[in-house]
Amino acid sequence: SMSVMRDAPRADEPDHEDVAVSIAWFPSGEYEVAIKRWLSLAEDWADVPYGDYCGRLDGDIKWMRSQGVPIRAIAPIVVEDYAAWCAEHDEDPEEARAAYAAHRMRDGEAISWPPGRNEPCWCGSGRKYKKCCGPAPARPMHDLER
C-alpha cells in the first residue's frame, strides 16, 4: 500500500490543481520500532537497513512526481504519536500512514521536499542532499528488480 494521500480540497479553494501531497516517513530510531511493531511494514522493509529505506523513499518520491503526483513534503512519523492518533481516529496503523501524513502536513509538521543540492538531506543524516539521498534513482519503492 502506498503511503500517499492528497489533502482533500476545501470548499473555499476553487483551484483544485494545486493539491499538495506529503509522504509518510519513519525517522531513524522510529523506523526500527515501526518494523518490529507492524508486520506489514516488516514485510515491506525488514531486510532493508535504515539508510537504504531513506534512499528508496527518495527514489519513490521522484518516481511518483514523474507520474504527476505533486509530492511536496515528507511527514515524519513518531511511532507512539502515530499509534495514539490511529486509536483516536479509529484507524488501522498498518493502513493509515497516508492519512497521518496528510494530517501532519496540514499541521505544518512536514519537511519540505526536495531540498536544494547543497542543503542538508531531509533524512537527518547531516550530509548534503546531493551526497546522501539525492542520487537515489527515480523508481517505485517496491520495484522488485533492485
SULWOCOR-V582581 format. One record per run of one state. SS is the DSSP state (H for helix, E for strand, L for the rest). FROM is the first residue (numbers start at 1). LEN is the number of residues. If there is no record, write none. Layout:
ss->(SS/SS)
from->(FROM/FROM)
len->(LEN/LEN)
This chain:
ss->(L/E/L/E/L/H/L/H/L/H/L/E/L/H/L/H/L/E/L/E/L/E/H/L)
from->(1/4/7/21/26/30/38/39/46/50/67/71/77/79/89/97/107/110/113/120/121/128/129/132)
len->(3/3/14/5/4/8/1/7/4/17/4/6/2/10/8/10/3/3/7/1/7/1/3/15)
